[in-house]
Amino acid sequence: MSEALENIVEYMMRRGNMSGRIETKSGIVVLQHLTSNKLFHSDTTHPSEYDFYKSGELKVQRYRQYGKLHRTGGPAVVQFYKSGNTESEKYYENGFLKNRDNLPNVIFYHPNGKIRAEYWYNSAKKLHKLGGPAEKLYAENGELQKIAYYRDDQLHRLDGPALVLMEGDGIKQEEFHENGKPKNCNGSPNTIKYKNNIAVYKSWRDEESKYHRTDGPALENYHENGKLSSVYYYNHGVQHRLDGPAVTSYSENGVKLSENYYVDDIPENKSGPTSIQFYPNGNVMLEIWENKKGDTHQFDHPAFRKYHENGKIEEEQWQINGVITRDKGPAVISWYPNGYIRQRKYYVNGKRYRENENYGSVITYYENIANRKKREDFINDTEICDTYMSILYGEDGSRQICRMKAA
């Protein structure tokens, strides 16, 4: 036992009608003042319990009167770092956390001695304070990082955000709550996030904290220049919109980049594709039709359509339930930027195949000669073959037949 512990034990044993007890719990030495009926007790000037680190440094001291945590002139529980600096303070009176009005009843400190956190609890040990925040968090340099308003352990504030996160001199995030639920702010968002004092995120939620809004998008993201980055429409947590795309994204200069259509969380657009992407010049880049599972899908028409930046079509694909297939005609057709056909590919149930074996399943055309074949590959993915026949065409119409190694 260290000299410090020996001095404390000697002091305890000399105290009037009290007896001392030494226990070891998980390697930590615990010294206690006990009354004759075994209740922890001392006057408010001396702790009734001491906990020590195994190396001998004081860890915790507690003040009790007749077994209850109690102290009138300071914290009833004080915890220390090994360095001796205070780690936390808790204020009790008659066994309950003490109401200190504008002062917190639980305080935590950083190892450098600066306050790390302040809490206001009511007698039921619930975060609670009227007229101010019940929680404050601080960085090691003393900067305020968080304030939160609580009523009976629930985030609650009527005249402003119930939760505010800070970074440096600016606000990082604000959340509006009432009785522990996202607050209906008459059209204003429940949550706002900032970067360099510019709002980059806004969301609207229902009482179950699900994204929800009836008069506009429930989620808005912004670029750092303040312009919209993306918007999402939700109905009680479900992506949903009947009169337009449920998701739209934009570039930093405000140009629309994409649209996605959902009804009750299912891809649906009765008047066109369910997913559209755009070039920076505003022309359509990509159109996709999807089924309810999100697979690329459309009967009797191409389900995938891609465009060159000049607006001319680049490629079409016929797909059913995400599988490239077409009974009559090529399942994939692509075009050069000048509008001439580049390639035709024939697929059945995801495999390159053409029923009439006299014609190739993949036909490639010259770029500057309309409909002039450049190459014809006779590939049949329904059979296992090491090679396949290929015909190479010259610009003058000459032909060369060769065998190609299968991939």
Residue pairs with C-beta under 8 A, 6 or more apart in sequence:
1 9
1 29
2 56
4 56
4 58
5 29
5 31
5 52
5 56
8 31
8 50
9 20
9 22
9 31
12 18
12 20
12 31
12 33
13 19
13 20
15 33
15 42
17 35
17 36
18 33
18 34
18 35
18 41
18 42
19 33
19 34
19 36
20 31
20 32
20 33
20 34
21 31
21 32
21 34
22 29
22 30
22 31
22 32
23 29
23 30
23 32
24 30
27 54
28 51
28 52
28 53
28 54
28 59
29 51
29 52
29 54
30 49
30 50
30 51
30 52
31 49
31 50
31 52
32 40
32 48
32 49
32 50
33 40
33 41
33 42
33 46
33 47
33 48
33 49
34 40
34 41
35 41
35 66
39 64
39 66
39 67
40 48
40 49
40 62
40 64
40 67
41 48
41 64
41 65
41 66
41 67
42 48
42 63
42 64
42 65
44 63
44 65
44 70
44 71
44 72
44 73
45 73
46 63
47 61
47 62
47 63
48 62
48 63
48 64
49 60
49 61
49 62
49 64
50 58
50 60
50 61
51 58
51 59
51 60
51 61
52 58
52 59
53 59
53 82
55 82
57 80
57 82
57 84
58 80
58 84
59 79
59 80
60 77
60 78
60 79
60 80
61 77
61 78
61 80
62 69
62 76
62 77
62 78
63 69
63 70
63 71
63 75
63 76
63 77
63 92
64 70
64 76
65 94
68 92
68 94
68 95
69 76
69 77
69 90
69 92
69 95
70 76
70 92
70 93
70 94
70 95
71 91
71 92
71 93
72 93
74 89
74 91
75 89
75 90
75 91
75 107
76 90
76 91
76 92
76 93
77 88
77 89
77 90
77 92
78 86
78 88
78 89
78 90
79 86
79 87
79 88
79 89
80 86
80 87
81 87
81 111
83 111
85 109
85 111
85 112
85 113
86 109
86 113
87 108
87 109
87 111
88 106
88 107
88 108
88 109
89 106
89 107
90 97
90 105
90 106
90 107
91 97
91 98
91 100
91 105
91 106
92 98
96 123
97 105
97 106
97 121
97 122
97 123
97 125
98 105
99 105
99 122
99 123
100 120
102 132
104 118
104 119
104 120
104 136
105 119
105 120
105 121
106 117
106 118
106 119
106 120
106 121
107 115
107 117
107 118
107 119
108 115
108 116
108 117
108 118
109 115
109 116
110 116
110 138
110 140
112 140
114 138
114 140
114 141
114 142
115 138
115 142
116 137
116 138
116 140
117 135
117 136
117 137
117 138
118 135
118 136
119 127
119 134
119 135
120 127
120 128
120 129
120 132
120 133
120 134
120 135
120 150
121 127
121 128
121 134
122 128
122 152
124 152
126 150
126 152
126 153
127 134
127 135
127 148
127 150
127 153
128 134
128 150
128 151
128 152
128 153
129 149
129 150
130 151
132 149
133 147
133 148
133 149
133 150
134 148
134 149
134 150
135 146
135 147
135 148
135 150
136 144
136 146
136 147
136 148
137 144
137 145
137 146
137 147
138 144
138 145
139 145
143 166
143 168
144 166
145 165
145 166
145 167
146 163
146 164
146 165
146 166
147 163
147 164
147 166
148 155
148 162
148 163
148 164
149 155
149 156
149 157
149 162
149 163
150 156
150 162
151 179
153 180
154 177
154 179
154 180
155 162
155 163
155 175
155 177
155 180
156 162
156 177
156 178
156 179
156 180
157 176
157 177
157 178
158 178
160 176
161 174
161 175
161 176
162 175
162 176
162 177
162 178
162 183
163 173
163 174
163 175
163 177
164 171
164 173
164 174
164 175
165 171
165 172
165 173
165 174
166 172
170 194
170 196
170 197
171 194
171 197
172 193
172 194
173 191
173 192
173 193
173 194
174 191
174 192
174 194
175 182
175 190
175 191
176 182
176 183
176 185
176 188
176 189
176 190
176 191
177 183
177 190
178 184
181 207
181 208
181 209
182 190
182 191
182 205
182 206
182 207
182 209
183 190
187 215
189 202
189 203
189 204
189 220
190 203
190 204
190 205
191 201
191 202
191 203
191 205
192 199
192 201
192 202
193 199
193 200
193 201
193 202
194 200
195 224
196 224
198 222
198 224
198 225
198 226
199 222
199 226
200 221
200 222
200 223
200 224
200 229
201 219
201 220
201 221
201 222
202 219
202 220
202 222
203 211
203 218
203 219
203 220
204 211
204 212
204 213
204 218
204 219
205 211
205 212
205 218
206 212
206 236
206 237
208 236
208 237
210 234
210 236
210 237
211 218
211 219
211 232
211 234
211 237
212 218
212 234
212 235
212 236
212 237
213 233
213 234
214 235
216 233
217 231
217 232
217 233
218 232
218 233
218 234
219 230
219 231
219 232
219 234
220 228
220 230
220 231
220 232
221 228
221 229
221 230
221 231
222 228
222 229
223 229
223 252
225 252
227 250
227 252
227 253
227 254
228 250
228 254
229 249
229 250
229 252
230 247
230 248
230 249
230 250
231 247
231 248
232 239
232 246
232 247
233 239
233 240
233 241
233 246
233 247
233 262
234 240
234 246
235 264
238 264
238 265
239 246
239 247
239 262
239 265
240 246
240 262
240 263
240 264
240 265
241 261
241 262
241 263
242 263
244 261
245 259
245 260
245 261
245 276
246 260
246 261
246 262
246 263
247 258
247 259
247 260
247 262
248 256
248 258
248 259
248 260
249 256
249 257
249 258
250 256
250 257
251 257
251 280
255 278
255 280
255 281
255 282
256 278
256 282
257 277
257 278
258 275
258 276
258 277
258 278
259 275
259 276
260 267
260 274
260 275
260 276
261 267
261 268
261 269
261 273
261 274
261 275
262 268
262 274
266 292
267 274
267 275
267 290
267 291
267 292
267 294
268 274
268 292
272 287
273 287
273 288
273 289
273 305
274 288
274 289
274 290
275 286
275 287
275 288
275 290
276 284
276 286
276 287
276 288
277 284
277 285
277 286
278 284
278 285
279 285
279 309
281 309
283 307
283 309
283 310
283 311
284 307
284 311
285 306
285 307
285 309
286 304
286 305
286 306
286 307
287 304
287 305
287 306
287 307
288 296
288 303
288 304
288 305
289 296
289 297
289 298
289 301
289 303
289 304
290 296
290 297
290 303
291 297
291 321
293 321
295 319
295 321
295 322
296 303
296 304
296 317
296 319
296 322
297 303
297 319
297 320
297 321
297 322
298 318
298 319
298 320
299 320
301 318
302 316
302 317
302 318
303 317
303 318
303 319
303 320
304 315
304 316
304 317
304 319
305 313
305 315
305 316
305 317
306 313
306 314
306 315
306 316
307 313
307 314
308 314
308 335
308 337
310 337
312 335
312 337
312 338
312 339
313 335
314 334
314 335
314 337
315 332
315 333
315 334
315 335
316 332
316 333
316 334
317 324
317 331
317 332
318 324
318 325
318 326
318 331
318 332
318 347
319 325
319 331
323 349
323 350
324 331
324 332
324 347
324 350
325 331
325 347
325 348
325 349
325 350
326 346
326 347
326 348
327 348
329 346
330 344
330 345
330 346
331 345
331 346
331 347
331 348
332 343
332 344
332 345
332 347
333 341
333 343
333 344
333 345
334 341
334 342
334 343
335 341
335 342
336 342
336 367
338 367
338 368
340 365
340 366
340 367
340 368
340 369
340 370
340 371
341 365
341 370
341 371
342 364
342 365
342 367
343 362
343 363
343 364
343 365
344 362
344 363
345 352
345 361
345 362
345 363
346 352
346 353
346 354
346 361
346 362
347 353
347 361
348 382
351 381
351 382
352 361
352 362
352 379
352 380
352 381
353 361
353 380
353 381
353 382
354 360
354 361
354 378
354 380
357 378
357 380
359 376
360 376
360 377
360 378
360 379
360 390
360 391
361 377
361 378
361 379
361 380
362 376
362 377
362 379
363 373
363 375
363 376
363 377
364 373
364 374
364 375
364 376
364 377
365 371
365 372
365 373
365 374
366 372
366 373
366 374
366 395
369 395
372 393
372 395
372 397
373 391
373 393
374 392
374 393
375 390
375 391
375 392
375 393
376 390
376 391
376 393
377 388
377 389
377 390
377 404
378 388
378 389
378 390
378 391
379 388
379 406
380 388
385 406
386 405
386 406
387 403
387 404
387 405
387 406
388 403
388 404
388 406
389 401
389 402
389 403
389 404
390 401
390 402
390 403
390 404
391 399
391 400
391 401
391 402
392 399
392 400
392 401
392 402
393 399
393 400
394 400
